[in-house]
Amino acid sequence: MVLLTVLLQTVGTLLQVSADGLGSLGAAIGIGLAAIGAGYGIGKIGASAMEGISRQPESTSDIRMNMIIAAALIEGVALFAVVVCGFIL
């Protein structure tokens, strides 16, 4: 909802052709890409972990631990990207 509001405000300012409007548009696109990238990455990790667990059920705990660590790192990078883009707004 917030992203939609920012995009609508940005489109309104783009009609006035201001440099601030382009910066806001870039920040809004950056926030969206960070969220989409994090979702895709965590989905890929989950799918690979489930495949690995189905192939090697005895190593479930190791796979789960590595999956959680990788997902936390992806979330951290995505949060950092959203904060940086938020500062631009």
SULPEVEN-V485983 format. One line per field, one symbol per residue. phi: phi as a letter, one per 30 degrees, with the letter a starting at -180 (. if undefined). Layout:
phi = ???
This chain:
phi = .dddddddddddddddhcdddddddddddddddddddddddddddddddddddddbddcdddddddddddddddddddddddddddddd
